[in-house]
Amino acid sequence: MKDQFEKILLAVGFPPGKADTLARIFMENSLDGVYTHGVNRFPDFVDYVKKGHIRIDGEPECVHTFGSLEQWEGNLGPGVLNALRCADRAMELARESGIGCVALANTNHWMRAGTYGWRVAKAGYIYIGWTNTIANMPPWGATKPRLGNNPIVIAVPYRDEAIVLDMAMSQYSIGALKQKKMRDELLPVPGGYDQQGNLSVDPSAILDSQRVLPIGYWKGAGLSLLLDIVATVLSGGLSVARITAQRAERGLSQVFMALSLERYSNRALVDQIIQEILTDYSSPAADAGQGPVLYPGERVLKVRQENQTGIPVMASVWNQILTLA
């Protein structure tokens, strides 16, 4: 899979180093079972490159710094590469000051939000990061999209891996709804409304109405709004409204925060504290038919291991990718 991605990226003009990194991230997202931002999203990424929305030569640069906080300009470069650089910079600042925060303007879709949570947490830092998006979710009580589903990630180191919460502000991400539609599957719980205003488990009906359901109803809508405001203010970049006015999801605003654990007085006890919390968390008997109680990111570890023998891909998606070559 990585070789196929890399071949296509080289063909559309990416230099070898960038093509290698991008191909690896798209593959790793798929390996971890996040097909919506891996193999399924790859054709859209190439399309955005061909349309000029993603600038192959766009490089992120620091434009303002004040203590452990920095503002960066993404220059509409590939969102994955910009995000990797800014996540790494947040860790560099955290090593110096205990905490590092990088706010990034004018970047592109970073694909899987959890990529950066895994990266930072496995390096030994606590991570909090989020992005705004094009408007794809109505405010609570409204029928027209004005909010992004603005994914947020919170991650902490755990053993040799991490605990990673990666979630959008909608009950299901747009990518998850599209994947369910492609598979002709219904949702386990309502994910939005149909055009008649009824809660629905039909992904096609929800996509047609453009009325995805915020997590926690009004709470998710409010959190989405505040994530957009903070990302826009800190980065000096575009808000959901201004991104949407472009009619293409580009020029996003993102925040990357890393907190170093090394200087904390209880650093030696962190692993023990986390283990005690997880032991209590997983102790209740699972509800019938629901499977075991898993912490955020634990399912990813299981899927990653299962997919070592081969990544399942929808034939229609893979055939589309082969045509890109």
N, C-alpha and C positions, 0 to 999 in steps of 0.2 A: 504494500500500500504506500509506504513512504517513497519508494522508488518511482511509482507511478505519479504521485503528487509532484515530486521533485522534477521529473521530466517535463511536466506541463508548466510548472513555474519557470523553469529555465527557458522554455519555448516562448513564454509571454514577456520575457525580458528581465527576470530577476537575476542578479548576479549569484554565483554559486553559494556563497555564505548565507545570504538571505533565503535562497530557495531551500537549502538544507534545513535551516531552523524552522521555517514555515511548514515544510513537509513533515518534519518530526512532530510539531505541535498538533497538526491536523490528524496525524496518525495516532498520537498518544491520546487525544480526545476520544477517538474512535475505539482505541484499545480499552479505555476506561468505561466504555458503554455510553458515552455522551455523543451519540451519533448526530444529534441535532446541530452540534457545533463542531463536528468533525467531518466525516465523509459526506454527510447529507448537505453540509453548508459549503463544501469546497467549490462546487460549480458556481454558486452565487459570488463567492470571493473572486474567482477568476473573471466573472462577468463585470464586477465592480472595477477590477483592474483595467479591463479592456475599455470600459466607459470613461476611464480617467478619474473616477471618484477616489480611487486609492492610488497614490503616487509612489511608484516603485522606488524613486530616489529620495523620497521624503524622510528626513532624519529628525528625531526629537532633539530639542536643545533647551537648556535651562535659560530662562529669560529674567528671572528674579529670585533672589534668595534672601531669607531673613531668619537666621538661627537654624532651627531644624526643619523649617518649612521652605518649600521651593515651588515655584510656578514654572511649568515647562510648556513649550509649544511643540505640537506634534507634526506640524507641516503636512497634514493629511497623509502621512506615511502609513504603512501597513499597521493596523491596530495591534496585532499580536507582537510585532517587534517593538513598537513604541511602549507597550505595556510591560514587556520583559525588562526593558531598560529602566523604566520608572520604578518598577517593583524592586529591582536591584539597587537603584539609587536610594530608595526609602530605607533599605537595609544598611546601606553605607552611612546614612545620616543617623540611624538608630545606633550603630556601633559607636559613633562619636558622642551622641547626646542622650542616648537611651530611648529616644523616639524620633522617628523620621516620617515626614508627610510630604508627598509629592502630588501636586494637583496638575493635571495634564489637560490642555485645551487643544481643539482642532485635531483630534485623532480619529481613527476609524474603529469599527467594531472589533473588540478584542477576542471575539469568538467565545470560548468557554471561560466564564469568570473564574471558575475554580482553579484554572491553570496557575494563577498567580498566588492563590492561597496555598496550594500544595508547595509551590516553589519556595515561598517565604517561610512557611511553617517548618518545612523539612530542613531549612537552614538554621532553625532554632529560634525563630521570632514569632511573636503573635502578630497576626495580620488582619487588617480591616480594609476593604476596598470596595468601591462601587462605581457605576457608570450611569449616565443618563442615556436615553435612546430616542428614537423617533416616537411620536405620540401613537400609542397602540392600545390604550386603556382609558375608558371614561372615568372622570371623577365620580365619586360615590353620589348617586342620585341623578346622574346625567346619562345621556345616551350616545354622545359623540366623544371619540378619543381626544383627550387633551393631556393625558399623563403618559409617560413612558413606563414600562414595567421595570425599569431601573434596577437591574440585578445587583445584589450585595453579597459579599463573601466575608465570613469571619472564620479564621483558622488558627489553630494552636498546635504546637509540636506535640507528638505523642509517640513514644518509643522511636522506631526508625521511620515512622510515617507521620501522619497528621490527622487531626479531627477537622473536617472542612465542611462548613455550612455554605452552600452555594445556592442561592434562590432568587428568583425574580419576585417582583411585587404582585404579579398575577398568579392565580392558582396554578396555571400551567403556562409555561413560556410559549411564545408564538411558534418556536421551533418544535416543541413537543406536540402542539395542536396539529401542526402540519404533518408530523410523523404519524400521528394517530390517523389522520385523514388518509395518508398514503397507504397505510396498512388496513384501512377500512375497519378501524376499531373504535369502540366507544370509550369514553373516559370512566374511570372508576367512581368519581364523584363529579358533580356539576362544576364546569369550568368557565361558564359564561352564560349569555342569554341568546336565544334565537331572535329572529326578526319580529316576533310577536311579543317579545319581552318576557318570555318564560325561561327560567333556569333550565339549562340543557347539558346533556352529556355527549351531545353530537358535535365533534370538532368542526365538521363542515358548516353546521348551522352557526356556530360561534364565530368562525372566521368570516362568514358572509355578513353577519350583523356587526362585526368589529366591536363587540361588547364583551371583552374578556372580563372575568371576575377578579377583583382585587383580593389578595389574601386578607382574611379578617375583615372583609367588607370595607367599611369606612376607615378602619385602622390601616389597612394596606394602601388605600388611596392617599391617606395623609402622610404615611411614611414615604411613599413615592414622591410626593410633592416636595417634602423636605430634603430628600436625597438630591433631587434636581436642583433645588435652591443652593444647597451647600456646595455641590460640585461646580455649579456655574460661578458662584461667588469666589470660591477658592482658586479656581483655574483661570478666571477671567475669560472663559470661553462661552460657548453657545448653550442656551437653555433648550429644553424639549421643544418649546414653541418655535424657536428660531431654527432648530434642526429640521423640524417638520415642514417649515416654510420652504426649505430647499427642495422638497419632494424626493430626497434621497437621504438615506441614513449615513451621514458622514459629518465630520466636524464635531464629534462627541466630546463631552467633558467627563473626566474621570479622576478619582482620588485613590491614592495608594498610601497606606499607613502601616508602618512596621514598629513594633515595640520590642526592644531587647530585654531578655530575661536575665542576662548574665550579671547585671548589677543589683538585682533584687536580693534582699536579705534571706528570702526563703527559697532561693533558686534550687538548693539541693533537695527540697521537698516537693518540687513541682510535679515530678512524675508520680510520686505517691499520692499527692492530692488529686490529680486527674484520675488515677486508677480507682481511688475510693469513690469518686463521683460517678464514674462509669459503672462500677460494680453495683451501686445503688440504683442507677438509672435503668440498668438491664435486668434487675432482679424480678420485676413483676412477670407473671406468666403471660405469654402472648395471647392475644385474642384469637379465637378459633378462626383458622383460615387466613390469618394475617402474617404468619411466619414469625421469626424471632425478632426481638426488639434490637434495633441497630442504631448506633450513633451516627451522626452525619459524616459521610465519607466511608463508612464501613462497607456499604454495598459496592462502592467503587473498587475497593481492594479485592472483593470477591470476583467482580466482573473482570477486572484486569487479569486475574489469574486464569479465569475460564477462557478468556480470549487469547491467551498465549498460543493456543493451538489453531487459532484462526478467528478473524473478526467477521461477524455476520454482517452482510451488506445486502440491501435490497437490490435486486437485479436491475431494476429501472434506473436506480441512482448510479450504480457502477457502469452501466452501459453509457449513461450520459457523460460520466467522467472519461471513459475511453474515447469518446468522440472529441473531447477537448485536446487530446494529444495530436 
